[in-house]
Amino acid sequence: MNSKNHYDVIVIGAGPAGLTAGIYLSRARLKTLIVNEGIVGGQLVLTHEIANYPGVESISGYQLANIMKKQAMSFGCDIKSNVSIQQIELEGELKNLMLSDGNTFSSESMILTPGGRSRTLGVTGEDNFKGKGISYCATCDGDFFTGKEIVVVGGGNSALEEAVSLTKYATKVTIVHQFEHFQAFEHAVTEAKKNPKIHFKMGSTITSFHGSENLENVDLKNLKTGETQNFKTDGVFIFIGYVPNTEFLKGKINLNQWGEMVIKADMSTNIEGVFAAGDSTAKKYRQVTTAVGDGTVAALAVSNYLHELKAKQQQLITI
Ligand SMILES: Cc1cc2nc3c(=O)[nH]c(=O)nc-3n(C[C@H](O)[C@H](O)[C@H](O)COP(=O)(O)OP(=O)(O)OC[C@H]3O[C@@H](n4cnc5c(N)ncnc54)[C@H](O)[C@@H]3O)c2cc1C
């Protein structure tokens, strides 16, 4: 391995968590490489407008991602995007990476920030209307549906809690759930049921989305009778689960039953020198601000880890 391909830190993922880590690490004069599967920005680039990032009243996700990228590069951070990981070795003193383009890299430490994705219904029209009436995040998009009538899909705690929170904006929220009973805590069900703005379509599912530019209506299928009805709506929020992008880490690092990376308060994992940050870790709230916060903590913890590692190595040389 030539020294050109050896880094102090390799960060996997260039979403807000990874880019923030890149900014802090490069600014601390640590030789840093960020490797990203798609285009830089992660879920930010799927976000039409970010209106809850402190200090910025309103900005497109794409723009915010590009500012973060430029900021990291201005401090000397290397970024490789649109590449996939062929092989990753986390154990041992040196961490190793082989990419699909044949390049290999090594590092003293790694920060894993592969993020995640919302589980989708996978039905006709869903891809077309993402961000044009279909949303997977109430905190992010609820405000855009002020005074509108919307649908919430799902029957777990997230769906019910988010449905209640969306009644701050929407005039009517219809919860569509495939079963006759909810899979949520009793208090979440009670809160939803006592809210006069919330209506229910149990034993039903959306089979397709329709509209011209924006979503206008959906096909709702009653799973008992098989009947389908067309249902007019201004928006649909889907809360049927979340999938962390950690498939490539299975068997290599401690993951919980949902595939989320298990971390300590300083973002360290069960493997020495390997840290994790952002949406792919085990946590409750997933936002740009929380990802940025995690990325900061992970970068500072890595700086400290490398500092201590170098001190130990110096001590050994002196002895
Ligand atoms: C439609 C939508 C709207 C949203 N709106 C808002 C909002 O208004 N405000 C807000 O605060 N939050 C919003 N969010 C949530 C916010 O975008 C996420 O919480 C945040 O992006 C998480 O950052 P992250 O860096 O942890 O992960 P991500 O943003 O998911 O980035 C992870 C990156 O890692 C890459 N990656 C994955 N696997 C690999 C691999 N094996 N090798 C290399 N790279 C890999 C991915 O390609 C991606 O670029 C929204 C999310 C969505 C989907």
The ligand as an SDF file (V2000), in Angstrom:
LIG
                    3D

 53 58  0  0  0  0  0  0  0  0999 V2000
  -37.3730   12.9070    1.9620 C   0  0  0  0  0  0  0  0  0  0  0  0
  -36.6340   13.2710    3.2240 C   0  0  0  0  0  0  0  0  0  0  0  0
  -36.7720   14.5210    3.7610 C   0  0  0  0  0  0  0  0  0  0  0  0
  -36.0680   14.8720    4.9050 C   0  0  0  0  0  0  0  0  0  0  0  0
  -36.2070   16.1330    5.3860 N   0  0  0  0  0  0  0  0  0  0  0  0
  -35.5090   16.5300    6.4840 C   0  0  0  0  0  0  0  0  0  0  0  0
  -35.6390   17.8420    6.9900 C   0  0  0  0  0  0  0  0  0  0  0  0
  -36.3680   18.6740    6.4550 O   0  0  0  0  0  0  0  0  0  0  0  0
  -34.9060   18.1550    8.0950 N   0  0  0  0  0  0  0  0  0  0  0  0
  -34.1100   17.2530    8.7320 C   0  0  0  0  0  0  0  0  0  0  0  0
  -33.4560   17.6220    9.7040 O   0  0  0  0  0  0  0  0  0  0  0  0
  -33.9940   15.9910    8.2770 N   0  0  0  0  0  0  0  0  0  0  0  0
  -34.6700   15.6000    7.1810 C   0  0  0  0  0  0  0  0  0  0  0  0
  -34.5690   14.3120    6.7160 N   0  0  0  0  0  0  0  0  0  0  0  0
  -33.7170   13.3570    7.4580 C   0  0  0  0  0  0  0  0  0  0  0  0
  -32.2210   13.6120    7.1500 C   0  0  0  0  0  0  0  0  0  0  0  0
  -32.0270   13.7500    5.7610 O   0  0  0  0  0  0  0  0  0  0  0  0
  -31.4040   12.4510    7.6900 C   0  0  0  0  0  0  0  0  0  0  0  0
  -31.6450   12.3070    9.0660 O   0  0  0  0  0  0  0  0  0  0  0  0
  -29.8970   12.6870    7.4680 C   0  0  0  0  0  0  0  0  0  0  0  0
  -29.6080   12.8530    6.0980 O   0  0  0  0  0  0  0  0  0  0  0  0
  -29.0730   11.5120    8.0010 C   0  0  0  0  0  0  0  0  0  0  0  0
  -27.7240   11.7330    7.7240 O   0  0  0  0  0  0  0  0  0  0  0  0
  -26.6410   10.5590    7.6730 P   0  0  0  0  0  0  0  0  0  0  0  0
  -25.3820   11.1870    7.2720 O   0  0  0  0  0  0  0  0  0  0  0  0
  -26.6920    9.7780    8.9190 O   0  0  0  0  0  0  0  0  0  0  0  0
  -27.1530    9.5440    6.5400 O   0  0  0  0  0  0  0  0  0  0  0  0
  -27.5610    9.7410    5.0190 P   0  0  0  0  0  0  0  0  0  0  0  0
  -28.0440   11.1070    4.7430 O   0  0  0  0  0  0  0  0  0  0  0  0
  -28.4730    8.5910    4.7450 O   0  0  0  0  0  0  0  0  0  0  0  0
  -26.1750    9.5490    4.2270 O   0  0  0  0  0  0  0  0  0  0  0  0
  -25.5470    8.3050    4.1760 C   0  0  0  0  0  0  0  0  0  0  0  0
  -24.6330    8.2540    2.9610 C   0  0  0  0  0  0  0  0  0  0  0  0
  -23.8890    7.0340    2.9940 O   0  0  0  0  0  0  0  0  0  0  0  0
  -23.8710    6.4390    1.7110 C   0  0  0  0  0  0  0  0  0  0  0  0
  -23.7110    4.9820    1.8460 N   0  0  0  0  0  0  0  0  0  0  0  0
  -24.6190    4.0660    2.2570 C   0  0  0  0  0  0  0  0  0  0  0  0
  -24.0890    2.8270    2.2420 N   0  0  0  0  0  0  0  0  0  0  0  0
  -22.8110    2.9730    1.8070 C   0  0  0  0  0  0  0  0  0  0  0  0
  -21.7500    2.0710    1.5550 C   0  0  0  0  0  0  0  0  0  0  0  0
  -21.8800    0.7480    1.7430 N   0  0  0  0  0  0  0  0  0  0  0  0
  -20.5850    2.5620    1.1020 N   0  0  0  0  0  0  0  0  0  0  0  0
  -20.4100    3.8900    0.8890 C   0  0  0  0  0  0  0  0  0  0  0  0
  -21.3860    4.7950    1.0990 N   0  0  0  0  0  0  0  0  0  0  0  0
  -22.5720    4.3450    1.5650 C   0  0  0  0  0  0  0  0  0  0  0  0
  -25.2130    6.8130    1.1100 C   0  0  0  0  0  0  0  0  0  0  0  0
  -25.1560    6.7390   -0.3110 O   0  0  0  0  0  0  0  0  0  0  0  0
  -25.3710    8.2380    1.6250 C   0  0  0  0  0  0  0  0  0  0  0  0
  -24.7650    9.1580    0.7300 O   0  0  0  0  0  0  0  0  0  0  0  0
  -35.2360   13.9270    5.5560 C   0  0  0  0  0  0  0  0  0  0  0  0
  -35.0900   12.6470    5.0160 C   0  0  0  0  0  0  0  0  0  0  0  0
  -35.7720   12.3160    3.8550 C   0  0  0  0  0  0  0  0  0  0  0  0
  -35.5970   10.9260    3.2640 C   0  0  0  0  0  0  0  0  0  0  0  0
  1  2  1  0
  2  3  1  0
  2 52  2  0
  3  4  2  0
  4  5  1  0
  4 50  1  0
  5  6  2  0
  6  7  1  0
  6 13  1  0
  7  8  2  0
  7  9  1  0
  9 10  1  0
 10 11  2  0
 10 12  1  0
 12 13  2  0
 13 14  1  0
 14 15  1  0
 14 50  1  0
 15 16  1  0
 16 17  1  0
 16 18  1  0
 18 19  1  0
 18 20  1  0
 20 21  1  0
 20 22  1  0
 22 23  1  0
 23 24  1  0
 24 25  2  0
 24 26  1  0
 24 27  1  0
 27 28  1  0
 28 29  2  0
 28 30  1  0
 28 31  1  0
 31 32  1  0
 32 33  1  0
 33 34  1  0
 33 48  1  0
 34 35  1  0
 35 36  1  0
 35 46  1  0
 36 37  1  0
 36 45  1  0
 37 38  2  0
 38 39  1  0
 39 40  1  0
 39 45  2  0
 40 41  1  0
 40 42  2  0
 42 43  1  0
 43 44  2  0
 44 45  1  0
 46 47  1  0
 46 48  1  0
 48 49  1  0
 50 51  2  0
 51 52  1  0
 52 53  1  0
M  END
$$$$
